[in-house]
Amino acid sequence: MRSGKSITAVVLIFMLGAATGGLTAHLMYQNRVEGMVRGGSGAMSEMILKRMERELKLDGAQRDSVRGIIQETHGEMKQIRRQFRPQTQQILAKSEERIRALLRPEQKEAFERIIEKRRRQWEENGDGPRPEGTPLGGGPSLRP
């Protein structure tokens, strides 16, 4: 009887350890992703630079040059995203309306909170307020 309890205790401890490890890994990953989102292109640029520095063993001069290239590229990409923002917002607004049509009232409330959170993050990342009249459908888009 004691050996059965011992085995159960070991299995339980193992399962708790695995669950704790999985939760910790998930929270670390989520924190890293949210940090990149909040940090905007600067955080993303640094992540790319660190990876290149590590994998390519860049010296100081190379690192500084690559940093400049990455930052320039992010600026160019931001301009392109702004150019296509109106079409993107219309597409996302239509999808939001389609989703709203499927939701129950309590789900719609939660959905609106999610959208509002995304809108605030978008504005905090330096993309500025949304242009008047966009997106269609009466609410901010899930994504900028």
Buried (B, 14 or more C-beta within 10 A) or exposed (E): EEEEEEEEEEEEEEEEEEEEEEEEEEEEEEEEEEEBBEBBBEBBBBBBBEEBBEEEEBEEEEBEEBBEEBBEEBEEEBEEEEEEBEEBBBBBBBBBBEBBEEEEEEEBEEBBEEBEEBBEBBBEBEBEEBEEEBBBBEBBBBBB
